[in-house]
Amino acid sequence: MTGVTVPSSMSVVSVMRICFFAGHETVSARAIRCDTSGPLASDANTCPAGCSHRPAAAGADWKTAVRRRILSARQVLLRHRWAPRVLETRTTTSPAVLLYYDGLLRLMRDGGFSYDLIHHALHALGSRALGFTQELFDPSAGTSDEEAAAALESMADQIPHLVAMFMEVAHDDPDSTLGWCDDQTEFEFGLDLILDGLDTMRATA
Protein backbone atom coordinates (compact mmCIF):
# COMPACT_ATOMS: atom_id res chain seq x y z
CA MET A 1 0.00 0.00 0.00
CA THR A 2 1.84 3.07 -1.22
CA GLY A 3 2.11 5.85 1.32
CA VAL A 4 0.48 3.92 4.13
CA THR A 5 2.55 2.64 7.03
CA VAL A 6 0.86 -0.05 9.11
CA PRO A 7 2.31 -0.74 12.59
CA SER A 8 3.80 -4.21 12.68
CA SER A 9 2.03 -4.97 15.96
CA MET A 10 -1.40 -4.33 14.49
CA SER A 11 -2.73 -6.01 11.38
CA VAL A 12 -5.09 -4.24 9.02
CA VAL A 13 -7.74 -6.88 9.56
CA SER A 14 -7.62 -6.58 13.35
CA VAL A 15 -8.02 -2.80 13.31
CA MET A 16 -10.86 -3.03 10.81
CA ARG A 17 -12.60 -5.49 13.11
CA ILE A 18 -12.04 -3.19 16.07
CA CYS A 19 -13.39 -0.20 14.16
CA PHE A 20 -16.44 -1.94 12.80
CA PHE A 21 -17.46 -3.67 16.00
CA ALA A 22 -16.74 -0.69 18.25
CA GLY A 23 -19.09 0.69 20.87
CA HIS A 24 -22.31 -1.03 21.81
CA GLU A 25 -22.20 -3.31 18.77
CA THR A 26 -19.33 -5.60 19.81
CA VAL A 27 -18.94 -9.25 18.87
CA SER A 28 -18.47 -12.37 20.91
CA ALA A 29 -18.51 -15.99 19.80
CA ARG A 30 -22.31 -15.75 19.59
CA ALA A 31 -22.30 -12.28 17.98
CA ILE A 32 -24.25 -10.87 20.92
CA ARG A 33 -25.03 -7.16 21.13
CA CYS A 34 -23.70 -5.21 24.09
CA ASP A 35 -24.15 -1.82 25.64
CA THR A 36 -20.98 -0.34 27.15
CA SER A 37 -20.81 2.40 29.74
CA GLY A 38 -19.06 4.74 27.33
CA PRO A 39 -18.41 5.19 23.61
CA LEU A 40 -15.63 2.61 23.69
CA ALA A 41 -15.18 0.66 26.88
CA SER A 42 -12.80 -1.74 25.15
CA ASP A 43 -10.88 -2.12 21.91
CA ALA A 44 -11.42 -5.85 21.98
CA ASN A 45 -13.89 -7.53 19.67
CA THR A 46 -15.41 -9.47 22.53
CA CYS A 47 -18.01 -8.32 25.02
CA PRO A 48 -16.30 -6.43 27.84
CA ALA A 49 -16.79 -7.84 31.32
CA GLY A 50 -19.68 -6.34 33.21
CA CYS A 51 -21.57 -4.95 30.23
CA SER A 52 -25.33 -5.31 30.04
CA HIS A 53 -27.01 -7.06 27.13
CA ARG A 54 -30.03 -5.45 25.56
CA PRO A 55 -31.52 -4.98 22.08
CA ALA A 56 -30.35 -1.95 20.14
CA ALA A 57 -32.43 1.21 20.48
CA ALA A 58 -35.38 1.30 18.11
CA GLY A 59 -38.08 3.67 16.94
CA ALA A 60 -37.52 7.31 17.78
CA ASP A 61 -34.12 6.43 19.31
CA TRP A 62 -32.66 5.41 15.95
CA LYS A 63 -30.77 8.70 15.52
CA THR A 64 -29.13 8.49 18.95
CA ALA A 65 -28.17 4.87 18.34
CA VAL A 66 -26.73 5.50 14.86
CA ARG A 67 -24.86 8.59 16.04
CA ARG A 68 -23.37 6.71 18.96
CA ARG A 69 -22.32 3.80 16.77
CA ILE A 70 -20.57 6.04 14.24
CA LEU A 71 -18.83 8.17 16.88
CA SER A 72 -17.67 4.99 18.61
CA ALA A 73 -16.02 3.81 15.40
CA ARG A 74 -14.41 7.26 15.05
CA GLN A 75 -12.88 7.02 18.52
CA VAL A 76 -11.11 3.83 17.44
CA LEU A 77 -9.84 5.50 14.25
CA LEU A 78 -8.46 8.38 16.32
CA ARG A 79 -6.38 5.84 18.23
CA HIS A 80 -5.19 4.25 14.97
CA ARG A 81 -4.85 7.29 12.71
CA TRP A 82 -3.37 5.33 9.83
CA ALA A 83 -6.54 3.23 9.50
CA PRO A 84 -8.61 5.67 7.35
CA ARG A 85 -5.85 5.68 4.74
CA VAL A 86 -5.93 1.90 4.74
CA LEU A 87 -9.71 1.85 4.31
CA GLU A 88 -9.43 4.23 1.36
CA THR A 89 -7.16 1.75 -0.44
CA ARG A 90 -9.65 -1.13 -0.19
CA THR A 91 -11.44 -2.16 -3.39
CA THR A 92 -13.43 -5.00 -1.80
CA THR A 93 -15.72 -5.13 1.22
CA SER A 94 -14.74 -7.43 4.07
CA PRO A 95 -17.25 -9.46 6.12
CA ALA A 96 -16.52 -7.17 9.10
CA VAL A 97 -17.54 -4.11 7.08
CA LEU A 98 -20.68 -5.85 5.81
CA LEU A 99 -21.69 -6.78 9.36
CA TYR A 100 -21.09 -3.22 10.52
CA TYR A 101 -23.28 -1.80 7.75
CA ASP A 102 -25.94 -4.42 8.42
CA GLY A 103 -26.01 -3.20 12.02
CA LEU A 104 -26.56 0.37 10.84
CA LEU A 105 -29.35 -0.80 8.56
CA ARG A 106 -30.97 -2.65 11.44
CA LEU A 107 -31.01 0.52 13.56
CA MET A 108 -32.56 2.53 10.74
CA ARG A 109 -35.03 -0.20 9.84
CA ASP A 110 -36.13 -0.46 13.48
CA GLY A 111 -36.52 3.32 13.44
CA GLY A 112 -39.08 3.17 10.65
CA PHE A 113 -36.95 3.68 7.54
CA SER A 114 -37.81 2.03 4.25
CA TYR A 115 -34.98 0.23 2.49
CA ASP A 116 -35.16 2.84 -0.27
CA LEU A 117 -34.59 5.68 2.20
CA ILE A 118 -31.82 3.70 3.94
CA HIS A 119 -30.10 3.35 0.57
CA HIS A 120 -30.22 7.13 0.09
CA ALA A 121 -29.00 7.59 3.67
CA LEU A 122 -25.89 5.47 3.13
CA HIS A 123 -24.99 7.50 0.05
CA ALA A 124 -25.46 10.73 2.00
CA LEU A 125 -23.33 9.50 4.90
CA GLY A 126 -20.53 8.20 2.71
CA SER A 127 -17.35 7.51 4.68
CA ARG A 128 -18.87 9.25 7.73
CA ALA A 129 -20.74 6.00 8.35
CA LEU A 130 -17.33 4.46 9.11
CA GLY A 131 -16.19 7.28 11.39
CA PHE A 132 -14.18 9.60 9.14
CA THR A 133 -14.64 12.13 6.36
CA GLN A 134 -12.87 11.19 3.15
CA GLU A 135 -10.98 14.22 1.81
CA LEU A 136 -10.04 14.64 -1.84
CA PHE A 137 -7.27 17.18 -1.25
CA ASP A 138 -4.73 18.02 1.42
CA PRO A 139 -3.29 21.48 0.66
CA SER A 140 -1.29 21.41 3.89
CA ALA A 141 0.80 18.37 2.90
CA GLY A 142 4.51 19.16 3.02
CA THR A 143 4.08 22.86 3.89
CA SER A 144 4.50 24.82 7.11
CA ASP A 145 1.78 27.07 8.50
CA GLU A 146 3.80 30.11 7.46
CA GLU A 147 4.21 28.84 3.91
CA ALA A 148 0.50 28.02 3.65
CA ALA A 149 -0.47 31.50 4.92
CA ALA A 150 1.88 33.19 2.46
CA ALA A 151 0.49 31.12 -0.43
CA LEU A 152 -3.05 32.08 0.52
CA GLU A 153 -2.24 35.77 0.73
CA SER A 154 -0.68 35.67 -2.72
CA MET A 155 -3.99 34.41 -4.17
CA ALA A 156 -6.27 36.88 -2.38
CA ASP A 157 -7.08 38.76 -5.59
CA GLN A 158 -8.11 35.61 -7.46
CA ILE A 159 -10.05 33.76 -4.74
CA PRO A 160 -10.92 36.41 -2.13
CA HIS A 161 -13.69 34.51 -0.36
CA LEU A 162 -11.74 31.29 0.02
CA VAL A 163 -8.73 33.19 1.34
CA ALA A 164 -10.88 35.16 3.78
CA MET A 165 -12.43 31.96 5.10
CA PHE A 166 -9.12 30.14 5.47
CA MET A 167 -7.54 33.12 7.21
CA GLU A 168 -10.42 33.29 9.70
CA VAL A 169 -11.08 29.61 10.38
CA ALA A 170 -8.52 27.33 12.00
CA HIS A 171 -8.58 23.67 12.97
CA ASP A 172 -6.73 23.82 16.28
CA ASP A 173 -7.61 20.48 17.85
CA PRO A 174 -5.09 17.99 16.44
CA ASP A 175 -6.07 15.30 18.95
CA SER A 176 -9.52 15.02 17.35
CA THR A 177 -8.43 15.45 13.74
CA LEU A 178 -8.12 12.79 11.05
CA GLY A 179 -6.59 14.20 7.88
CA TRP A 180 -6.59 17.88 6.98
CA CYS A 181 -9.99 19.26 8.06
CA ASP A 182 -11.69 16.23 9.59
CA ASP A 183 -11.71 17.37 13.22
CA GLN A 184 -14.38 16.34 15.73
CA THR A 185 -16.37 19.56 15.43
CA GLU A 186 -16.57 19.37 11.63
CA PHE A 187 -17.32 15.65 11.69
CA GLU A 188 -20.18 15.97 14.17
CA PHE A 189 -21.55 19.06 12.36
CA GLY A 190 -21.84 17.13 9.10
CA LEU A 191 -23.09 13.96 10.78
CA ASP A 192 -25.81 15.76 12.74
CA LEU A 193 -26.91 17.73 9.68
CA ILE A 194 -27.39 14.50 7.75
CA LEU A 195 -29.10 12.63 10.59
CA ASP A 196 -31.49 15.53 11.28
CA GLY A 197 -32.43 15.66 7.61
CA LEU A 198 -32.94 11.91 7.47
CA ASP A 199 -35.15 12.03 10.55
CA THR A 200 -37.34 14.63 8.87
CA MET A 201 -37.63 12.48 5.76
CA ARG A 202 -38.38 9.40 7.86
CA ALA A 203 -41.20 11.19 9.65
CA THR A 204 -42.81 12.45 6.44
CA ALA A 205 -42.30 9.37 4.26
N, C-alpha and C positions, 0 to 999 in steps of 0.2 A: 504494500500500500504506500504509494509515493507520498511523502510529506507527513505521514502519520506515524508517530512513535508510540508503540504499545508497551507498557511496562512488562518486563519478563515475568513478574510475579502474578500478573492478572491476565487471563486469556480474554480475547474478545467475546467469546461465547459466554463466559461467566459474568462479565459485566453487563452484557445484554440481558441475561437472565435476571440479574439484580435489578436493572433498570425497569424491566417490563413486569416484574412481579413485586415492585416496591409498594410500600404503604399498606393499606388494609387489604390489598388483593395479593397476598403472599401464597406460596405453594408448598404443600407438604406431600408426602407420599400419596395421600388421597385427594390432593388438589383442593383442600378445604379453604374456605374464605375466612379471613381473620380481620379483626379490628384492633389496631395498635393504639397506644395511648398518645402517640404523636405522629407527625407525618412519616417518619421513618424510624421505628424503634429498633430495627435491625437491618443490616445489609445482607443477611442470609436469606436464602430462598426456601427456608422452612419457617413454620409458625413459631414466633418467639414465645418463650416460656411466659405463662401468666396472661396471655392475651385472651380475650373473650371471643367466642364464635357467634356470629349472627349473620343473617342475610344482608346483602348490600342494601343501601337506602333506595327506596323506590318512590314513585309518584312525584310529588312536588319537591322531594329532596334530591332529585336527579342531578340538579346543577351543582349542589354542594358536594355530592359524591364524585361527580366527574372532575370537578375542580380539584378536589383533594387528591384524587388518583393521579392527575397530571402533575400537580405540584410535588407530589411524593417522588415521582419519576425524575423530576427536575433536580430535586435535592441529591439524588444519587449521581446524576450527571455532573453536578457541581463538585462532587468529591472525586470524580474521574473525568476531568475536563477534556481529555483526549477522545472520549467516547463519541460525542456528536460527530467528530470528523470521521470516525470509523463508520458510523451509521450512514453517513452521506456517501460512502464508497460502496455500500451494499447494492447489488442489483437483484437479489432474491430476498424473499421474506422468510425468516426462520419460524419454526413452530412457536418459539417464545413470543415473537412479535404478533403472530396470529392470535395466540391466546390472550395477549394483552388487549388487542383491538376487540376481540370477542367480548372481553369483560366490559370495555367501554360501551359496546353495542347493547349489552345486557342492561347496563344502567340507564341508557337512553330509552330502550324498549320498555323497561319497567316504568319509566317516567312518562310514557304515553306517546312516544315518537313512532311514526310510521317508518318502515325501512327506507322509503324514498327520502324522507327528511333526514334520516340518519346518514344516508349516502351523501347528501348535500353538506351535512354537518362535518363529515370527515374531510371533505375537500376544503371547506372553509378553515378548519383547524390546521390542516397540513402537518408540518413537523411539530407544531405546538402540542399535538396530541401525545407526542413522545417526550415532551419536556424541554424542548429547545426551539428557537426560531432559526430556521435555515436562512443564512445571509448569502446573497449573490456576490457582494463585493466587500472588500476590507481595505479601505483607503489608508488605514493607519499602519498597514504591514510594512515593516522595515523603515519607518520614519519616526523621528522624535516628535514630541508635542510642539516644540519650537518650529521644526521644519513644516509640520502640518499646518500650523497657524500662519506661517509665512506664505505657504502655497495658497491657502484660502484667501488671504488678503490680496494676493496678486490677481485673483480672479473675481474680485468684488464687482468690477464693472460689467462682467459678462453674466454672472449668476448672483445678483445682489441678494435675493431672498434666501437662497441656500446658504450663502456665506453668513448672512445675518443670523440665521437659525443656528448654524454650527458654532458661531462665536458666542451665542447666548446659552446654548444648551450643552451640558457636560455630563458624561457618564462617569461618576466619581465613586462607584461602589464596586471595585474589582472583585471582591469576594463573592458577589452575586452575579457576575457577568460571565457569559459563555460567548466567545467570539467578540465582535467589534461593538455592537450596540445592544446585544441581547442581555441586558441586566434584568434584575428581578422586577423592578418597577415597570419597565417596558413590556416584559413578558406577561405580567399579570394584567396590565392595561389591555393588551390585545386579547388575552384569553377571556377576560370578563366581558369585553365588548362583544365577542363572538357568542359567548354563552348567554348573555342577556338577550341578544337578538334571536338566538335559537329558541329560548324560552318563550318569547313573544310569538314566534311562528308556531311552536308546539301548541300554545293555548288557543290560537285562532285557526288551526288546521281543521 
